Amino acid sequence: MSIITESELKTQIKSNIFKRAYFIYGDEKYLVKYYTELLTNKILQGNKSPFNLQNFFSPELDVDKLNSAIESLPLLTPVKCVRVFDLDVEKESANAIKKLKEIISDLPETTVLVIALTSLTFDLKRSSKWTSFIKFFEKYGETLNLALLSDSKLKKQLIKWAEKLSCSLSEKNAQIIIDKCGNDLFVLKNELEKLCAFVNKGEITAEIINNLVLENFETNVFDLTKSIINKDYRHAFKILNTLLLNKEDPIAILAVIASNYVDLYRIKAAEQSAKDIYDIAKIFDYKRKMFRLENAKKYSKSISADSLQNCINILMETDYKLKSSRVDSRILLEKLIVNLINC
């Protein structure tokens, strides 16, 4: 058994040749859920009776019941499927993990075990328990790690979805959807389906996207940050008013503004150390967030390192007041905008 890729799993599914166990995990949760369901459907050939498909959840996994389900025979189908969702190796007891490993090492030919982390995430580099478990699993089953998709792959996915719904979407316009909605595949799929329903087997144009797709929260706050850097009072207050009318949390608004300024400061620090954005991405967690550094690099030219330091101090002070004082949050955020523009 081994580590497999998406294409290798697709080949197994297409050929109806399955291994005894699969461990599907990764940061791209849409794909984790997608392949878990696709694999399940192909294993059972549509026969999803309670005898043939049994689900278990972690933490507090009942390993004895899991073992009984695995050992019991399928009904009117060659194999059954037993699934464990969001197995938490770090929270389950050592005894439960030991028993689970014993089960995995001796699976019957009539059962396929699928362990899928559809919600749970972990840091493999910082967890010896997960490292040990995955190495063990690879001896007896297939492991598939579904990493976050790059923008180019996201665009291809959007175009593919559009084609399936008899609509056309250019790469340029797919990027507009990503810019507005972010990189969450669940959100992107919903927006794409909405656009396809509107155009009714036609072309999804930039005009239609701009009229129908609302920018997500982080995009709006980034536009607010841009207005502050450009010293555009009117637009900055307009965006803030829209955010508050949409009942966005003032603390969340401040948090995203602060993260934008941290990006700017990191760019400045990197430049002073003869480093580039790729060095920053390696040091900090910028998975699927390179666009943030690219945007920060673009806007950092108009603000000095000393000014950024002062801005971060102002943001810290506002954060403290938002969380501890009784002053109206709108007033605090409006004052923040003025102070940042004058910084």
C-alpha positions as CSV (number, residue, x, y, z in Angstrom):
1,M,0.0,0.0,0.0
2,S,1.1,3.6,-0.4
3,I,0.5,7.3,-0.8
4,I,-1.6,7.9,-3.8
5,T,-2.6,10.9,-6.0
6,E,-6.0,12.1,-7.1
7,S,-5.5,10.6,-10.6
8,E,-4.5,7.2,-9.0
9,L,-7.6,7.2,-6.9
10,K,-9.7,8.0,-10.0
11,T,-8.1,5.1,-11.8
12,Q,-9.1,2.7,-8.9
13,I,-12.6,4.0,-8.9
14,K,-13.0,3.8,-12.6
15,S,-11.7,0.2,-12.7
16,N,-13.6,-0.9,-9.6
17,I,-10.5,-2.3,-8.1
18,F,-10.4,-1.2,-4.4
19,K,-7.9,-1.6,-1.6
20,R,-9.0,-2.6,1.9
21,A,-8.5,0.8,3.5
22,Y,-8.3,4.5,2.6
23,F,-7.2,7.5,4.6
24,I,-8.4,10.8,2.9
25,Y,-7.4,14.1,4.4
26,G,-5.9,17.5,3.6
27,D,-6.7,21.2,3.6
28,E,-9.0,21.1,0.6
29,K,-12.1,20.0,2.5
30,Y,-14.4,20.1,-0.5
31,L,-12.3,17.6,-2.3
32,V,-12.0,15.4,0.8
33,K,-15.8,15.2,1.0
34,Y,-16.1,14.8,-2.8
35,Y,-13.7,11.8,-3.1
36,T,-15.1,10.2,0.1
37,E,-18.6,10.2,-1.4
38,L,-17.4,9.2,-4.9
39,L,-15.4,6.3,-3.5
40,T,-18.3,5.2,-1.3
41,N,-20.8,5.2,-4.2
42,K,-18.5,3.1,-6.4
43,I,-17.7,0.6,-3.7
44,L,-21.4,0.0,-2.9
45,Q,-22.8,0.4,-6.4
46,G,-25.7,2.3,-5.1
47,N,-26.7,-0.2,-2.4
48,K,-26.4,2.1,0.7
49,S,-28.5,0.0,3.0
50,P,-27.7,0.3,6.8
51,F,-26.0,-3.1,6.5
52,N,-23.6,-2.0,3.8
53,L,-22.8,1.5,4.8
54,Q,-22.0,2.3,8.5
55,N,-20.6,5.6,9.7
56,F,-18.6,6.3,12.9
57,F,-17.3,9.6,14.3
58,S,-14.4,10.8,16.5
59,P,-13.5,11.7,19.1
60,E,-14.8,9.1,21.5
61,L,-14.8,6.5,18.8
62,D,-16.4,3.2,19.9
63,V,-13.8,0.9,18.6
64,D,-15.6,-2.3,19.6
65,K,-18.7,-1.3,17.6
66,L,-16.5,-0.3,14.7
67,N,-14.9,-3.7,14.8
68,S,-18.3,-5.4,14.8
69,A,-19.4,-3.4,11.8
70,I,-16.2,-4.2,9.9
71,E,-16.5,-8.0,10.6
72,S,-20.2,-8.2,9.7
73,L,-21.0,-9.4,6.2
74,P,-22.5,-7.2,3.5
75,L,-26.1,-7.7,2.2
76,L,-26.7,-8.3,-1.5
77,T,-23.3,-6.8,-2.5
78,P,-19.7,-8.1,-2.6
79,V,-18.3,-5.6,-0.1
80,K,-19.5,-3.2,2.4
81,C,-18.1,0.3,3.3
82,V,-17.4,1.4,6.9
83,R,-16.4,5.1,7.3
84,V,-14.8,6.9,10.2
85,F,-15.1,10.7,10.0
86,D,-12.7,13.1,11.5
87,L,-10.6,10.6,13.4
88,D,-8.7,12.6,16.0
89,V,-5.6,10.7,16.8
90,E,-4.5,13.3,19.3
91,K,-7.7,13.1,21.3
92,E,-8.5,9.4,21.2
93,S,-7.1,7.3,23.9
94,A,-3.9,5.4,23.3
95,N,-5.8,2.2,23.9
96,A,-8.4,3.1,21.2
97,I,-5.7,3.9,18.7
98,K,-4.0,0.7,19.5
99,K,-7.2,-1.3,18.9
100,L,-7.9,0.7,15.7
101,K,-4.4,-0.2,14.4
102,E,-5.1,-3.9,15.1
103,I,-8.3,-3.7,13.1
104,I,-6.7,-1.9,10.2
105,S,-3.9,-4.6,10.1
106,D,-6.4,-7.4,9.6
107,L,-9.4,-6.1,7.6
108,P,-11.6,-8.8,6.0
109,E,-12.0,-8.9,2.2
110,T,-15.7,-8.1,2.5
111,T,-15.1,-4.6,3.9
112,V,-13.5,-1.4,2.7
113,L,-12.6,1.0,5.6
114,V,-12.6,4.7,4.7
115,I,-11.2,7.2,7.2
116,A,-12.0,10.8,6.0
117,L,-11.1,14.0,7.7
118,T,-13.9,16.1,6.3
119,S,-13.6,18.8,8.9
120,L,-10.6,18.1,11.0
121,T,-7.1,19.5,10.2
122,F,-3.8,18.9,11.8
123,D,-0.1,20.0,11.5
124,L,1.8,16.9,10.5
125,K,5.1,18.5,11.2
126,R,4.2,19.2,14.8
127,S,2.4,16.0,15.7
128,S,4.3,12.8,16.4
129,K,1.0,11.0,16.9
130,W,-0.2,11.8,13.4
131,T,3.2,11.1,11.8
132,S,3.2,7.6,13.5
133,F,-0.4,6.9,12.6
134,I,0.0,7.8,8.9
135,K,3.2,5.8,8.6
136,F,1.4,2.8,10.1
137,F,-1.7,3.3,7.8
138,E,0.5,3.4,4.7
139,K,1.5,-0.3,5.4
140,Y,-2.1,-1.5,5.1
141,G,-4.0,1.1,3.0
142,E,-3.9,4.0,0.6
143,T,-3.4,7.6,1.9
144,L,-4.5,10.6,-0.1
145,N,-3.5,14.1,0.9
146,L,-5.7,16.8,-0.8
147,A,-3.8,20.1,-0.6
148,L,-5.2,23.5,-1.3
149,L,-5.7,24.3,-5.0
150,S,-3.7,27.0,-6.7
151,D,-5.5,29.8,-8.4
152,S,-4.8,28.2,-11.8
153,K,-6.4,25.0,-10.7
154,L,-9.3,26.8,-9.2
155,K,-9.9,28.6,-12.5
156,K,-9.9,25.3,-14.4
157,Q,-12.3,23.8,-11.9
158,L,-14.7,26.7,-12.3
159,I,-14.5,26.5,-16.1
160,K,-15.2,22.7,-15.8
161,W,-18.2,23.2,-13.6
162,A,-19.5,25.8,-16.0
163,E,-19.1,23.5,-19.0
164,K,-21.0,20.7,-17.2
165,L,-23.9,23.2,-16.8
166,S,-23.7,24.1,-20.5
167,C,-22.2,27.5,-19.8
168,S,-19.0,29.2,-21.0
169,L,-16.6,30.9,-18.7
170,S,-13.2,32.5,-19.6
171,E,-10.1,32.2,-17.4
172,K,-10.2,36.0,-16.9
173,N,-13.7,35.9,-15.7
174,A,-13.1,32.9,-13.5
175,Q,-10.4,34.9,-11.8
176,I,-12.9,37.7,-11.2
177,I,-15.1,35.2,-9.3
178,I,-12.1,34.0,-7.2
179,D,-11.2,37.6,-6.4
180,K,-14.7,38.3,-5.2
181,C,-15.5,35.1,-3.4
182,G,-12.1,33.9,-2.2
183,N,-10.7,30.4,-2.5
184,D,-13.3,28.2,-0.7
185,L,-14.5,25.6,-3.2
186,F,-17.9,25.2,-1.5
187,V,-18.5,29.0,-1.9
188,L,-17.1,29.0,-5.5
189,K,-19.4,26.2,-6.5
190,N,-22.5,27.8,-5.1
191,E,-21.7,31.1,-6.9
192,L,-20.9,29.4,-10.1
193,E,-24.2,27.5,-10.0
194,K,-26.1,30.7,-9.3
195,L,-24.4,32.4,-12.3
196,C,-25.2,29.4,-14.6
197,A,-28.8,29.5,-13.5
198,F,-29.0,33.2,-14.4
199,V,-27.3,33.0,-17.9
200,N,-29.2,29.8,-18.8
201,K,-26.6,28.0,-20.9
202,G,-25.0,31.2,-22.0
203,E,-21.7,33.0,-21.4
204,I,-20.8,34.2,-17.9
205,T,-19.5,37.7,-18.6
206,A,-17.6,40.1,-16.3
207,E,-20.6,42.4,-16.2
208,I,-22.9,39.5,-15.0
209,I,-20.3,38.5,-12.3
210,N,-20.0,42.1,-11.0
211,N,-23.8,42.5,-10.9
212,L,-24.6,39.1,-9.2
213,V,-21.6,38.2,-7.1
214,L,-21.0,40.0,-3.8
215,E,-17.5,40.5,-2.6
216,N,-16.7,38.4,0.5
217,F,-15.9,39.9,3.8
218,E,-12.1,39.8,3.5
219,T,-12.2,41.4,0.1
220,N,-14.3,44.3,1.3
221,V,-12.0,44.9,4.3
222,F,-9.0,44.8,2.0
223,D,-10.6,47.5,-0.2
224,L,-11.1,49.4,3.1
225,T,-7.3,49.1,3.8
226,K,-6.5,50.2,0.3
227,S,-8.6,53.3,0.7
228,I,-6.8,54.1,4.0
229,I,-3.4,53.7,2.4
230,N,-4.5,55.9,-0.5
231,K,-5.9,58.5,2.0
232,D,-9.3,58.3,0.4
233,Y,-11.5,59.2,3.4
234,R,-14.8,59.1,1.5
235,H,-14.4,55.6,0.1
236,A,-13.0,54.3,3.4
237,F,-16.0,55.5,5.4
238,K,-18.4,54.2,2.7
239,I,-16.9,50.7,2.9
240,L,-17.0,50.8,6.7
241,N,-20.6,51.8,6.7
242,T,-21.5,49.0,4.3
243,L,-19.7,46.5,6.5
244,L,-21.5,47.7,9.6
245,L,-24.9,47.8,7.8
246,N,-24.2,44.1,6.9
247,K,-23.8,43.5,10.7
248,E,-20.2,42.4,10.3
249,D,-18.4,42.0,13.7
250,P,-16.3,45.1,14.4
251,I,-13.6,43.0,16.1
252,A,-13.5,40.8,12.9
253,I,-13.2,44.0,10.7
254,L,-10.3,45.2,12.9
255,A,-8.6,41.7,12.8
256,V,-8.6,41.7,9.0
257,I,-7.3,45.3,8.7
258,A,-4.6,44.3,11.2
259,S,-3.6,41.3,9.2
260,N,-3.3,43.4,6.0
261,Y,-1.0,45.8,7.9
262,V,1.0,42.8,9.2
263,D,1.4,41.7,5.5
264,L,2.7,45.2,4.6
265,Y,5.1,45.2,7.5
266,R,6.5,41.8,6.6
267,I,7.1,43.0,3.0
268,K,9.0,46.0,4.3
269,A,11.0,43.9,6.7
270,A,11.8,41.4,3.9
271,E,12.9,44.2,1.6
272,Q,15.3,45.6,4.2
273,S,16.8,42.1,4.6
274,A,17.1,41.5,0.8
275,K,14.4,38.9,0.8
276,D,11.3,38.5,-1.4
277,I,7.7,37.4,-1.0
278,Y,8.6,33.7,-1.5
279,D,10.9,33.9,1.5
280,I,8.1,35.4,3.6
281,A,5.7,32.6,2.4
282,K,8.2,30.0,3.5
283,I,8.5,31.5,7.0
284,F,4.9,32.2,7.6
285,D,1.7,30.4,6.8
286,Y,0.6,31.7,3.4
287,K,-0.9,28.6,1.8
288,R,-3.1,29.8,-1.0
289,K,-2.6,33.3,0.3
290,M,0.3,34.5,-2.0
291,F,-2.1,37.0,-3.5
292,R,-2.0,38.8,-0.1
293,L,1.7,39.2,-0.3
294,E,1.5,40.3,-3.9
295,N,-1.1,42.9,-3.0
296,A,0.9,44.0,0.0
297,K,4.0,44.5,-2.1
298,K,2.1,46.7,-4.5
299,Y,0.7,49.0,-1.8
300,S,3.7,49.0,0.5
301,K,5.6,51.4,-1.7
302,S,3.6,54.3,-0.6
303,I,4.2,53.8,3.2
304,S,7.4,53.7,5.2
305,A,8.5,51.1,7.7
306,D,8.3,53.6,10.6
307,S,4.7,54.6,9.6
308,L,3.7,50.9,9.4
309,Q,5.1,50.4,13.0
310,N,3.0,53.4,14.2
311,C,0.0,52.0,12.4
312,I,0.4,48.6,14.1
313,N,0.6,50.3,17.5
314,I,-2.6,52.2,16.7
315,L,-4.3,48.9,15.7
316,M,-3.2,47.3,18.9
317,E,-4.6,50.2,20.9
318,T,-7.9,50.1,19.1
319,D,-8.1,46.3,19.5
320,Y,-7.7,46.8,23.3
321,K,-10.4,49.5,23.4
322,L,-12.9,47.4,21.3
323,K,-12.6,44.5,23.7
324,S,-12.5,46.4,27.0
325,S,-14.2,49.8,26.8
326,R,-17.9,50.8,26.4
327,V,-17.2,53.3,23.6
328,D,-19.4,52.6,20.5
329,S,-17.5,50.3,18.1
330,R,-18.4,52.5,15.1
331,I,-16.8,55.5,16.7
332,L,-13.6,53.5,17.5
333,L,-13.4,52.2,13.9
334,E,-14.0,55.6,12.4
335,K,-11.3,57.1,14.7
336,L,-9.0,54.2,13.6
337,I,-9.5,55.1,10.0
338,V,-8.6,58.8,10.6
339,N,-5.6,57.9,12.7
340,L,-4.3,55.4,10.1
341,I,-4.7,57.8,7.2
342,N,-2.8,60.5,9.2
343,C,-0.1,58.1,10.3
